[in-house]
């Protein structure tokens, strides 16, 4: 019904930048909150950033000032610009969206994850 496709992950060196993209498709009437979570090996999944439809943002303290979340409602997409990457940013990153479908059901959907690895 609703699918999320993530892209942009990869291997970079500390201090470099990476941009993640997530595009939603399917029976979408409205995209509400959109966000990014990450999960490092052996650790709990944590919120990285969140953005409302109106553009209000929330960031984890560990990434504030380095990461920027944005969205393009016309493209049903959310992005995460990651600058000054650190080895501790290494994780699988998941996008998530709250979708109101064309049948007026509202549910949360998750992408399959994209690996970000930052080497020292």
Residue pairs with C-beta under 8 A, 6 or more apart in sequence:
1 26
1 27
1 101
2 24
2 25
2 26
2 27
2 28
2 97
2 99
2 101
2 107
2 109
3 24
3 25
3 26
3 109
4 22
4 23
4 24
4 95
4 96
4 97
4 109
4 110
4 111
4 112
5 22
5 23
5 25
5 111
6 20
6 21
6 22
6 93
6 94
6 95
6 111
6 112
6 113
6 114
7 20
7 21
7 22
7 114
8 18
8 19
8 20
8 21
8 114
9 18
9 20
9 93
9 114
9 115
9 116
10 18
10 115
10 116
10 117
11 117
11 118
11 119
12 18
12 85
12 116
12 117
12 118
12 119
13 118
13 119
13 120
14 85
14 86
14 87
14 118
14 119
14 120
15 84
15 85
16 85
16 118
17 81
17 82
17 83
17 84
17 85
18 82
18 85
18 116
19 79
19 80
19 81
19 82
20 36
20 79
20 80
20 82
20 93
20 95
20 114
20 116
21 77
21 78
21 79
22 34
22 36
22 77
22 78
22 79
22 95
22 97
22 111
23 75
23 76
23 77
24 31
24 76
24 77
24 97
24 99
24 109
25 76
26 101
27 101
27 102
27 103
28 76
28 99
28 100
28 101
28 102
29 99
29 100
29 101
29 102
29 104
30 53
30 99
30 100
31 53
31 71
31 73
31 76
31 97
31 98
31 99
31 100
32 52
32 53
32 97
32 98
32 99
32 100
32 106
33 50
33 51
33 52
33 53
33 97
33 98
34 50
34 51
34 69
34 71
34 78
34 95
34 96
34 97
34 98
35 47
35 48
35 49
35 50
35 51
35 69
35 78
35 95
35 96
35 97
36 47
36 48
36 49
36 50
36 69
36 78
36 80
36 93
36 94
36 95
36 96
37 45
37 46
37 47
37 48
37 93
37 94
37 96
38 45
38 46
38 48
38 89
38 91
38 92
38 93
38 94
38 116
39 45
39 46
39 91
39 92
39 94
39 113
40 88
40 90
40 91
40 92
41 91
43 91
45 94
46 60
47 58
47 60
48 59
48 60
48 63
48 67
48 69
48 80
48 93
49 57
49 58
49 59
49 60
49 63
49 67
49 68
49 69
49 80
50 57
50 58
50 69
51 57
51 58
51 69
51 70
51 71
51 78
53 71
53 73
55 71
57 69
59 67
59 69
62 88
63 82
63 89
66 82
66 83
66 84
66 85
67 80
67 81
67 82
67 83
68 80
68 81
68 83
69 78
69 79
69 80
69 81
70 78
70 79
70 81
71 77
71 78
71 79
72 78
72 79
78 95
78 97
80 93
80 95
82 89
82 116
85 116
85 118
86 118
87 118
87 119
87 120
88 118
89 116
89 118
90 116
90 117
90 118
91 116
92 113
92 114
92 115
92 116
93 113
93 114
93 115
93 116
94 110
94 111
94 112
94 113
95 110
95 111
96 108
96 109
96 110
96 111
97 108
97 109
98 106
98 107
98 108
98 109
99 106
99 107
99 108
99 109
100 106
101 107
